[in-house]
Amino acid sequence: MNNPNQVPIRKTSSTATVPSMKRSKSKNPIIIMGIIAASVVAILLIGFYGVQMVSHNETMKGVNSSEYQAVFLTNGQAYFGKVTDIDSNFLTIKNIYYLQAGQTAQPKDNASTSSTPLSLVKLGSEIHGPEDQMNIARSQILFYENLKNNSQVVQAIQKH
């Protein structure tokens, strides 16, 4: 120390400890992982719901929900009502009517008549008391179609 203006330098050893900055064990990583997991689940659910909606819209593509439909089955039966759902296995129809052949009196000369009177019957009054909804296997459906509002069947339904 030859110079009186110099400040003595203190040597420190390389092993000197600096006050350590300890990491606090916070729950931040757990919260972040929870948020990520919840986001992934939400995205998957939204995607699944979106696919279901697109699929439902595709299968219901030809159905006009404001009109009545006729559903013709492979066994010759036809049902009239509102188609509410179609998926890969079933068609659901509500507010159902069907045609029933009436009994005609046989003429005395045993000549057959050329037409049998038909009546429109509301589903639900049968002895087994079904609800007014049917889930029909798509394998049993020949075709279905929308009915015009001025069709005789729709007019009979509206009068019923």
C-alpha positions as CSV (number, residue, x, y, z in Angstrom):
1,M,0.0,0.0,0.0
2,N,2.2,2.6,-1.2
3,N,-0.4,5.0,-2.3
4,P,-2.5,6.5,0.5
5,N,-5.4,7.1,-1.8
6,Q,-5.8,3.4,-2.6
7,V,-8.4,1.5,-0.8
8,P,-7.3,-1.9,0.3
9,I,-8.8,-4.7,-1.7
10,R,-10.0,-7.6,0.3
11,K,-9.5,-10.9,-1.3
12,T,-12.2,-13.4,-1.0
13,S,-11.9,-17.1,-1.4
14,S,-13.7,-18.8,-4.3
15,T,-15.7,-20.8,-1.8
16,A,-17.4,-17.8,-0.4
17,T,-21.1,-18.2,-0.4
18,V,-23.5,-15.7,-1.8
19,P,-26.8,-15.8,-0.1
20,S,-28.7,-18.3,-2.2
21,M,-31.9,-17.5,-3.8
22,K,-34.0,-20.5,-3.0
23,R,-36.9,-21.3,-5.3
24,S,-40.1,-21.3,-3.6
25,K,-42.1,-24.5,-4.2
26,S,-45.2,-22.9,-5.6
27,K,-48.2,-24.6,-7.2
28,N,-47.8,-22.7,-10.4
29,P,-46.6,-25.7,-12.5
30,I,-49.5,-27.7,-11.2
31,I,-52.0,-25.0,-11.9
32,I,-50.6,-24.5,-15.4
33,M,-50.8,-28.3,-16.1
34,G,-54.4,-28.3,-14.9
35,I,-55.3,-25.4,-17.2
36,I,-53.6,-27.2,-20.1
37,A,-55.4,-30.5,-19.4
38,A,-58.8,-28.7,-19.0
39,S,-58.2,-26.9,-22.3
40,V,-57.3,-30.1,-24.1
41,V,-60.5,-31.8,-22.8
42,A,-62.6,-28.7,-23.8
43,I,-61.2,-28.7,-27.3
44,L,-61.8,-32.5,-27.6
45,L,-65.4,-32.1,-26.4
46,I,-66.1,-29.1,-28.8
47,G,-64.6,-31.1,-31.6
48,F,-66.7,-34.2,-30.8
49,Y,-69.9,-32.0,-30.6
50,G,-69.0,-30.3,-33.9
51,V,-68.6,-33.7,-35.6
52,Q,-71.9,-34.9,-34.2
53,M,-73.7,-31.8,-35.4
54,V,-72.2,-32.0,-38.9
55,S,-73.1,-35.7,-39.0
56,H,-76.6,-35.0,-37.8
57,N,-77.1,-32.3,-40.3
58,E,-75.8,-34.6,-43.1
59,T,-78.2,-37.4,-42.2
60,M,-81.2,-35.0,-41.8
61,K,-80.2,-33.2,-45.0
62,G,-83.4,-34.2,-47.0
63,V,-85.8,-33.7,-44.1
64,N,-87.8,-30.5,-44.0
65,S,-88.6,-30.2,-40.3
66,S,-91.5,-27.9,-40.9
67,E,-93.4,-30.5,-43.0
68,Y,-94.7,-34.0,-42.3
69,Q,-92.9,-37.0,-43.7
70,A,-94.0,-40.4,-45.1
71,V,-91.8,-43.3,-44.1
72,F,-92.2,-46.5,-46.2
73,L,-91.0,-49.8,-44.7
74,T,-89.9,-53.0,-46.3
75,N,-93.0,-54.8,-44.9
76,G,-95.4,-52.5,-46.9
77,Q,-96.4,-50.4,-43.9
78,A,-96.2,-46.6,-44.2
79,Y,-96.1,-44.1,-41.3
80,F,-96.7,-40.4,-41.5
81,G,-95.4,-37.9,-39.0
82,K,-92.4,-35.7,-38.2
83,V,-89.0,-37.2,-38.5
84,T,-87.0,-35.8,-35.6
85,D,-83.7,-37.7,-35.9
86,I,-81.7,-40.0,-38.1
87,D,-78.5,-41.7,-37.2
88,S,-76.6,-44.6,-38.7
89,N,-78.9,-47.2,-37.2
90,F,-82.4,-45.6,-36.6
91,L,-84.8,-43.0,-37.9
92,T,-87.0,-41.4,-35.2
93,I,-90.5,-40.2,-36.0
94,K,-93.1,-38.5,-33.8
95,N,-96.7,-37.4,-34.1
96,I,-97.4,-40.6,-36.0
97,Y,-100.3,-41.7,-38.2
98,Y,-100.8,-44.7,-40.4
99,L,-103.4,-45.9,-42.8
100,Q,-105.8,-48.7,-41.9
101,A,-108.0,-50.5,-44.4
102,G,-111.7,-50.3,-43.4
103,Q,-114.2,-53.2,-43.5
104,T,-116.6,-53.0,-46.4
105,A,-119.8,-54.9,-46.6
106,Q,-119.7,-57.6,-49.1
107,P,-122.3,-57.2,-51.9
108,K,-125.0,-59.9,-52.0
109,D,-123.8,-61.0,-55.4
110,N,-120.3,-61.7,-54.0
111,A,-118.7,-59.3,-56.5
112,S,-115.5,-57.8,-55.2
113,T,-115.2,-54.1,-54.9
114,S,-112.3,-52.3,-56.6
115,S,-111.4,-50.1,-53.6
116,T,-111.1,-50.5,-49.9
117,P,-111.8,-47.4,-47.8
118,L,-108.7,-46.3,-45.9
119,S,-108.8,-44.3,-42.7
120,L,-106.0,-42.4,-41.0
121,V,-105.3,-43.7,-37.5
122,K,-103.3,-41.8,-34.8
123,L,-100.7,-44.0,-33.2
124,G,-101.3,-44.5,-29.5
125,S,-104.9,-45.8,-29.3
126,E,-103.8,-49.4,-29.9
127,I,-104.4,-52.1,-27.3
128,H,-100.7,-52.1,-26.3
129,G,-100.7,-48.3,-25.7
130,P,-97.6,-47.2,-27.5
131,E,-96.1,-43.8,-27.1
132,D,-96.2,-41.4,-30.0
133,Q,-92.6,-42.0,-31.1
134,M,-91.0,-44.7,-33.1
135,N,-87.4,-45.6,-33.6
136,I,-87.3,-47.5,-36.9
137,A,-84.3,-49.5,-37.9
138,R,-82.9,-48.0,-41.1
139,S,-82.5,-51.4,-42.6
140,Q,-86.3,-51.7,-42.6
141,I,-86.8,-48.4,-44.4
142,L,-87.3,-48.3,-48.2
143,F,-87.5,-44.6,-48.4
144,Y,-88.9,-41.5,-46.7
145,E,-90.2,-38.3,-48.3
146,N,-91.5,-34.8,-47.3
147,L,-95.2,-34.3,-47.8
148,K,-96.7,-31.2,-49.2
149,N,-99.1,-29.2,-47.0
150,N,-101.9,-29.7,-49.5
151,S,-101.6,-33.5,-49.6
152,Q,-104.7,-35.5,-48.6
153,V,-102.7,-37.2,-45.7
154,V,-101.5,-33.8,-44.3
155,Q,-105.0,-32.3,-44.6
156,A,-106.5,-35.3,-42.8
157,I,-103.8,-35.0,-40.0
158,Q,-104.6,-31.3,-39.6
159,K,-108.3,-32.1,-39.3
160,H,-107.7,-34.9,-36.8
